[in-house]
Amino acid sequence: MENNWTKFWREKNEFDTSMDVNFNYFISRFTRYIKPTKESVILDIGSGPGHLEDAYFDKVKEIHGVDISERYNAAAREKHKDHPNVFFHDLSATDYLNFSMLDGKKFDIIIVMSVLQYYKNKEEVVQLLQKMCSLTRPGSKVLLCDLIVQQSKFNEIIEILLEYLKAGKILVALSLFFRLRFSRYYDVKKNNGFLILTEQDWKHMLAQLNLKGTFIKEKLTLHKRRKNILITID
Ligand SMILES: C[S@@+](CC[C@H](N)C(=O)[O-])C[C@H]1O[C@@H](n2cnc3c(N)ncnc32)[C@H](O)[C@@H]1O
């Protein structure tokens, strides 16, 4: 059965017009750790409206987005309809660990930005990591971004508001604040929460899968308590 978060993302939602603020913060920082080149084949898991594709379609060999939201994929495909090196694949909302459409492909870079908090449990994340490994080659890099590793002490909505304010996005922040507080997001978050995996959980999972991953010290997204992990494949 479909879970509430996948349902949330597949329908029109409050982040449609504000998600780019967090992404723009990330895009200007992540190249300190991963440098896409004209030879790079990139996989973007949970690609949403296609922000990474918008920024990189003309700088890399191929870029593939996968998402459970047909709505985001349709909009992203439309934007990139004239770019033959950009692909968007629909993941099933009930079987989202099924990446069979990518069987046989190898990626130099995999980015998972602000997605894993919507998974059901740690076991699913381990399965995703295994899938990702099968889609890489030695030297490939995997960047797991915006990971929630601790329960927020404050109301998450207030935190988002403050961070958008700091980024100078006052109007976006205020409008998002009111929309979120009285939104489906508020209810879904209240009833389902986010998947929180602590730094210790991540260390165990990486060790279990024999993966070399390090926490990046610098903040890569607007959420200062969230973490980012860079994995280099042997
Ligand atoms: C916060 S948005 C981030 C989008 C994009 N990565 C960005 O940073 O602009 C979360 C995205 O994850 C997608 N998503 C949620 N659950 C997912 C799942 N289980 N598998 C793949 N994508 C998922 C949503 O549809 C949405 O596009």
The ligand as an SDF file (V2000), in Angstrom:
LIG
                    3D

 27 29  0  0  0  0  0  0  0  0999 V2000
   12.3990   17.5010   -0.9220 C   0  0  0  0  0  0  0  0  0  0  0  0
   12.1370   16.8750   -2.5180 S   0  0  0  0  0  0  0  0  0  0  0  0
   13.7970   16.9400   -3.1710 C   0  0  0  0  0  0  0  0  0  0  0  0
   13.8320   16.9910   -4.6790 C   0  0  0  0  0  0  0  0  0  0  0  0
   15.2220   17.1920   -5.2730 C   0  0  0  0  0  0  0  0  0  0  0  0
   16.1360   16.1560   -4.8650 N   0  0  0  0  0  0  0  0  0  0  0  0
   15.7530   18.5520   -4.8760 C   0  0  0  0  0  0  0  0  0  0  0  0
   16.5480   18.6280   -3.9460 O   0  0  0  0  0  0  0  0  0  0  0  0
   15.3390   19.5230   -5.5070 O   0  0  0  0  0  0  0  0  0  0  0  0
   11.9170   15.1460   -2.2190 C   0  0  0  0  0  0  0  0  0  0  0  0
   11.7520   14.3460   -3.4900 C   0  0  0  0  0  0  0  0  0  0  0  0
   11.8520   12.9470   -3.1690 O   0  0  0  0  0  0  0  0  0  0  0  0
   10.8600   12.2630   -3.8810 C   0  0  0  0  0  0  0  0  0  0  0  0
   10.6060   11.0130   -3.1290 N   0  0  0  0  0  0  0  0  0  0  0  0
    9.9340   10.8420   -1.9740 C   0  0  0  0  0  0  0  0  0  0  0  0
    9.9690    9.5570   -1.5920 N   0  0  0  0  0  0  0  0  0  0  0  0
   10.6850    8.9050   -2.5360 C   0  0  0  0  0  0  0  0  0  0  0  0
   11.0840    7.5510   -2.7040 C   0  0  0  0  0  0  0  0  0  0  0  0
   10.7470    6.6090   -1.8290 N   0  0  0  0  0  0  0  0  0  0  0  0
   11.8370    7.2330   -3.7890 N   0  0  0  0  0  0  0  0  0  0  0  0
   12.1890    8.1850   -4.6920 C   0  0  0  0  0  0  0  0  0  0  0  0
   11.8380    9.4740   -4.5920 N   0  0  0  0  0  0  0  0  0  0  0  0
   11.0970    9.8310   -3.5210 C   0  0  0  0  0  0  0  0  0  0  0  0
    9.6970   13.2190   -3.9230 C   0  0  0  0  0  0  0  0  0  0  0  0
    8.7760   12.9170   -4.9360 O   0  0  0  0  0  0  0  0  0  0  0  0
   10.4210   14.5370   -4.1680 C   0  0  0  0  0  0  0  0  0  0  0  0
   10.6240   14.7660   -5.5310 O   0  0  0  0  0  0  0  0  0  0  0  0
  1  2  1  0
  2  3  1  0
  2 10  1  0
  3  4  1  0
  4  5  1  0
  5  6  1  0
  5  7  1  0
  7  8  2  0
  7  9  1  0
 10 11  1  0
 11 12  1  0
 11 26  1  0
 12 13  1  0
 13 14  1  0
 13 24  1  0
 14 15  1  0
 14 23  1  0
 15 16  2  0
 16 17  1  0
 17 18  1  0
 17 23  2  0
 18 19  1  0
 18 20  2  0
 20 21  1  0
 21 22  2  0
 22 23  1  0
 24 25  1  0
 24 26  1  0
 26 27  1  0
M  CHG  2   2   1   9  -1
M  END
$$$$
